[in-house]
Amino acid sequence: MKKIFKNKTFIELFIIFLLGLTPLLWFKNDLVIAGHDAGLPLDPIAHFLDRLYVWTERFGFGADQSVSLSGLFIHGSEAFVSSIVHSLQVEQKIIFIFWFVLPGITMYYFASKIAQKHNLKYFTLPVVIFYMFNHFLLQGWFIVERTKFSLYAALPLILSLLFDWKEGKRGAIKTSLLISLILLFLNGGGSLPLFGGIIIAFLAFIIFYLVKEFSIRNVSRIFVLILVTIITSIFLNAYWILPYGYYSLHSYSTEVLKAGGVAGILGWIRYISQETSFVNLFRLQGIPDWYNNVSHPYANIFLENPILIIISLLIPILAFSSLLIVKKKEVKEKILFFAFLALLSMFFSAGSHPPFGAMYLFLVNNLPGFIAFRTPFYKFAPALWFSYAILIGFALNYYLNIIEKKKLIFSKVLLALFCTGVILYSFPFLTGSFFDYSKSERSTRIKVPDYILRFGEWSQSPERKNKRTLVLPPLNFINRYESYSWGYWSLTPLTSLITNSPMVNQAGLTKNEIEIVDKLYWMMKTNEPGWQDLSKFLGIESFLLRKDINWNSKDSLTDKPSMYTEALKESDLLMAKKFGEWEVYDFKGEKNNNNITVASSLSYLYGDVSDLDLLFSLPNMNIKDPIYVSGDPVNNSIHDLENLTSEIYIKANCIMCNLQWKKIEMEAYIPSVTRGSFLYPLLEIKEKKAKEQASISKETLIKFYLYKSLKNILGLQGIINDKKGAGIMISTIDDYDASLEKIDKIIRTIDDKSLISYSDLLIEVNSVFIKEKTILAELINLPKTDNFNKVFDNLNASHSLLKQIMETINRRVWKTEEEDVKRLTVDIPKAGNYDLFYDSNDSLVHDPKVSFTIDDINYNTVSNELNPKWFYLGQYDLQNGLHKMELRQKSFNLYTGTDTSSIDSSLIKSSCFFSNKISGERKDVYRVSFAYKYLKGDKKIFSQILPFGNKPNPYNTADDEIIFATSDSNNYKIDYVLKKDEDLYLAVCTYPSIEERKIETAYEISNINIRKISSPNFIFYNSLTKPVNGINMNYKKISSSEYNLKLDFKDNNKAVVVLNDSYDLNWVIKNGTNKSFMINGHANGWIVDKNQDTIAVIYQSQDLAKYGFYISIISLLSIIGPYILFKVKLFLK
């Protein structure tokens, strides 16, 4: 026993395990960890069971979660522990201890091997403790990133195997098999970006190894190592790689869009990389949350405390001093490798931050798949902390060895002090304060009310588990966070952590589904006719009203729950159950499991998915028929759909009726590589290919040159800021001019009659040109120098050319130009008599007299009011093709005050004019205008449109809110778009004087107008009056990814089968050749023949997962089986 306690390995492991109990310090009373991005399930067993299926119903209308299958071991361990302890808090304690200890154990294995080989007495323990206690892991622990921890723990094991292979201790095949086994169990949840640290370590190893010992033999050895590792890893992880790979092939662009599109991703990379300078990275800082979270629980201490700043400077000095002090060749080689690894990981962790940021953005834009690494710091930094731990270990061992020669005890004391110092330097680990990510406001340590867990259990009962439920109120309309009065705050809906039953809010939805569900929320909130029918159309049978939602939280504002009570009191609903602050309402008499429907015909909507709510607000809508929306994905012949069409709805296209130019995401077009860069020739090759692809039509070619011109002008900004040569600037301007001329030439080839079909495109063109014009004006106004006179001459010429093209487009394009005269187009697919319905989309406009034109023919109609929203304008005989419409719709001044008002200020004070309160709705556009007369004083005032209750702020004004009096009488006009439902008002104020002398400013305000700029709706309707008979159907739900159907066609030859889950090409009719199409704007549809009366609808990736499981198990047995047999035989001998 005494020998054990004197054994160094035992003592070190004992210390590691003792430190591994640190998570026990984080739990107080009955608090658990949940919220933010933690994603920790509140019902681990249900969560694990759901992860066994490729298709989950926890989010919205269902979603592919094939990548989540890779979390089998993570979620399986949590479910296993939960089944034993029956306590969420105890389960979390056990799991947390495991993930805290694991990186320490794997690093101990790696570090102890180095220590034994090179006789490093003081190396192992400080390396391990530095790897366990550091700021990178602190950031990971605040949301308990188990997937990140798994790869963080795998990194030392993989590098240990690589070093053994290099030294000839183990062959390439055996090394590859062991690496693959590690990545089977520690797989980062299958998230490619999380492999960043391992990829960088692997890359550094290959580069370093080949540079040092380059030969054809070594290249082939590395090739075999990599190839076998990839192949065996694929076979071992086939259970999730097969379904996820298949999904990715079909849905890559969809996933990019969910991440905000290319523009959103590039913007996010720049945001994440704001503080990742090499100065910060050398000090192991630059963690994004430290700088962009003003309420960070501990960041300011490290950023402002002089002692901690000095320590942060000493860390790289200590680490890289090992390069200078260690002379032994073998040890020096390893130090050089880890120094190289540290520098390489810094390059990637820095992301878009200068000086190498342009190269990173070039990789994002041009290297397939690299766009996945959109949070560079968090993905590549593990290799940085790993290399620092080793480098510090080498340096510390050297210094302590010198001290040991003089005094043994003192060296051990210093070792203990250093290890203690490492822990104290990451002191939040000892308090758990890192969970309080917004100091004194928000924490991931919360107490979950009992009624939440009771609801979760009830909702998974046999009679409830398949009921699709709409969650009220919605998530925040801007950032999609949800916040509760008892502390939960996250992007992950709480319902997804407590139940597997289908819950609908905006989380996990496609763009189409968000459009539809947002409209449903609006209809319910206003109790607009038709919301019940739209709900049933979407398969929604139940409503969950959460009264504990923190609806007025400053960064997760949503609707007040009481806004929905009127709708929930409708006679066709009843309260099914109440759980504390949660109330559940069901439709009366509705059958369960109506997720699959069948029809003998369909309705055809020529419009957009955002128009679906309009159809349901129309009287006498045929709710039984599914709806195909023109332009949605269709793999059948469109003729097949038309043959089954019984009704046609056509939504007229209101051309720029809100008088707003198209919003252009500039971030997406800022070039990472500009003329003069050594990478620019590669960019030219890519552009040449893009031009060839765009040449298929005038529209695509115009768009190609349009966004090429935008990239040119944005690139020119960067070139001028970087002060590159005048020749490069002039060449870039020439490229820009060439793009403008190409656009102008193509547009001139389009005759006036055909040009109407290009209206939306030309509005997009001028929207981009407006941005370019602003940039050109800024560049022209830069300080001029003799060397750049020709540059400025060319800029002026470009500005004139642009202005001329814009004027030509404005003159020719069909668009709304006045508030009260709306211009529209309507594309009639089939000649016939069409009923016309009109909705002013303005509560103040309710005049039955409607004046409009179709193809310049005037109609003055006294309409028939159908309901509070719609008027019937009669029937019109229209030929197929595109038609112009014009509507005269009066707008009303919402300002109710006096015609004239004045503002007058005195020293240090400002005087303001305030309008009355105006109730606004999200996405409404308001045009504010007034005349102002300068009387005396300052020739500058400001105007702001503010949420009611907010005070005007003269020190926070946008450029277009500042008003200059250029003459005695002036006019001002501005448009304002509401981001959420709110009351607003207009304030016009003088600036406070900061002069010592007294200045009084006075203005007269008159002709004040605040008008809502509405976009009216016209629906053309044609009934094809096809005789149809209903089709009967019985179906059985086998699982979330399989349904069996039995159809009775009666006299019909064909039927439309609809699965109301989110559209995905992986949903198929088993053993059938039927091609799917998007129906109902978001769901899966098939046309089936009468001989297909018994069919199975399956999510075929589930079969891939099943076969993948077989492959993974066989592969695992093939690898470990021979080893086990060998050991058994050895034992028997």
Buried (B, 14 or more C-beta within 10 A) or exposed (E): EEEEEEEEEEEBBEBBBEBBEBBEEBBEEEBBBBBBEBBBBBBBBBBBBBBBBBBBBBBBBBBBBBBBBBBBBBBBBBBBBBEEBEBBBBBBBBBBBBBBBBBBBBBBBBBBBBBEEBEBBBBBBBBBBBBBBBBBBBBBBBBBBBBBBBBBBBBBBBBBBBBBBBEEEBBBEBBBBBBBBBBBEBBBBBBBBBBBBBBBBBBBBBBBBEEEEEEEEBEEBBEBBBEBBEEBBBBBBBBBBBBBBBBBEEBBEBBBBBBBBBBBBBBBBBBBBBBBBBEBBBBBBBBBBBBEEEEBBBBEEBBEEEEEBEBBEEBBEBBBBBBEEBEEEEBBEBBBBBBBBBBBBBBBBBBBBEEBBBBBBBBBBBEEEBBBBBBBBBBBBBBBBBBBBBBBBBBBBBBBBEBBEEEEEEBBEBBEEBBEEBBEBBBBBEEBBBBBBBBEEBBBBBBBBEBBBBBBEBBBEEEBBBBBBBBBBBBBBEEBBBBBBEBBBBBBBBBBBBBBBBBBBBBBBBEBBBBBBBBBBBBBBBBBBBBBBBBBBBBBBBBBBBBBBBBEBEEBBBBBBEBBBEBBEBEEBEEBBEBBBBBBBBBEEBEBBBBBBBBBBBBBBBBBBBBBBBBBBBEEBBBEBBBBBBEBEBEBEEEBBBEBBBBBBBBBBBBBBBBBBEEBEBBBBBBBBBBBBEEBEEBEEEBEEBBEEBEEEBBBBBBBBBBBBBBBBBBBBBBBEEEBEBEBBBBBBEBBBBBBBBBBEBBEEBEEEEBBBBBBBBBBBBBBBBBBBEBBEEBEEEEEEEEBEEBBEBBEEBBEBBEEBBEBBBEBBBBBEEBEEBBBBBBBBBEBEBBBBBBBBBBBBEEEEBBBBBEEEEBEBEBEEBEEBBBBBEBBEBEEEBBBBBBEBEBEEBBEEEEEBEBBBBEEEBBBBBBEEBEBBBBBBBBBBBBBBBBEBBEEBBBBBBEEEEEBEBEEBEEEBEBEBEEEEBEBEBBBBBEBBBEBBBBBBBBBBEEEEEBBBBBBBBEBBBBBBBBBBBBBBBBBEEEBEEBEBEBEBEEBBBBBBEBBBEEBEBBBBBBBBBBBBBBBBEEBEBBBBBBBBBBBBBBBEBEBBEBBBBBBBBBBBBBBBEBBEBBBEEBEEEEEEEEEEEEEE
